[in-house]
Amino acid sequence: MPDRAFRYGIEHESALVHVGGGFADYTSVTFDELQAVVDALPEDPADYPDLRVGDQGIKRKRWYVEGYERFDERGELVRCDPKGLEVRTRIHRAIEPAVAALREDLRLLDAGLARTGLRTTTVSFNPVRSEYRIEPPLNEWERTHRLGSPEERTAHLHMSTYGPDLNLSCSALDEAALVDAARKLTHYSPWLVPLSFSSPFRDGGPWGGLSARTAVRTGVRPAALVFLAGSEGQLAADPSLTQVARLPAEVGRIEFKAFDACPDPELYGELLSLLTGVVLDETLPGRRTTPDAGLHKHVAGVGLADDDVHAGTGELLDAAERALAGRPADLGRLARLRERWRRRESPADAMLAAYRAGEPVAGLHR
């Protein structure tokens, strides 16, 4: 590979809790309340070459209200049921500035929320409501537009889940190599994701596993998605593996979508180094076009406590370490990730320990 330089971006979904207690979602917070917080945050025109604004103009800034949009029969926006707030970085030429940018924008978001009765929390599945009901049912215009792709058909599922999109691209990868990398990440996703698990609650308490998000989402929704310049080279798959880029900055982007949300941006940096190593690796044989839903469900319950899962994750760390030779910053992040792996640790373990000790976690209290 002639040029091994990568570029990176991070998209992070923040769940919310009420300062007075309780999880905050579309049942207790309005779009306008959250949009007022976004409106007060700074806008930088230099963001726009890298960030997509979207048809409705909701994504005008690095922060925006994440939710489910409803339309009338003419396709006019009627309302948006909010699930939380998303923060996204520009594209950066290294992992460190991407992590630093996310950390600073999360700080600004927390400062903006300080004037409200809300604050951010990290959890990857709605801990009190497992299902978002589409009410009223979709009208004819919405059905036409919501049923046009695998992701649109399952868009309502994201209302119960919170997670990151970790983005990486490399100019040395042609379209065939990009698709191959996405298929590799899709195959190895069950052994990548346990390092991030942070959704041990659903329906008001612990559900017995570590990632309700993974159990519900991955398989129906993509693990990895790659953005190509045009329709040529697109693969027919459900869920999708490829998508036509919606702006020039997306061309060649590999988006890993299966991790849980992480409480510390530093963990995103470590996971980006792991993804980089797996993409650069030339020894791992596994490839899949769609995620193995059954295996993801199994891993979501047992995590790294399972010896086979632990061994599989360790093999990925070994392969990534070999592929990242000569990249000391990546190797340093990978070493920290390996320590988490040795402890068989994910954020969900600390969340469960705090809950059992009687501390409030994501609006829940034992």
Secondary structure, 3 states (H helix, E strand, C coil): CCCCCEEEEEEEEEEEEECCCCEECCCCCCHHHHHHHHHCCCCCHHHCCCCCCCCCCCCCCCEEEEEEEEECCCCCEEEEEEEEEEEECCCECCHHHHHHHHHHHHHHHHHHHCCCCEEEECCCECCCCCCCCCCCCCCHHHHHHHCCCHHHHCHHHHHHECCEEEEEEECCCCHHHHHHHHHHHHHHHHHHHHHHCCECEECCEECCCCEHHHHHHECCECCEEEEECCCCCCCCCCCCCEEECCCHHHCCCEEECCCCCCCCHHHHHHHHHHHHHHHHCCCCCCCCCCCCHHHHHHHHHHHHHCHHHHHHHHHHHHHHHHHCCCCHHHHHHHHHHHHHHHCCCCHHHHHHHHHHCCCCECCECC
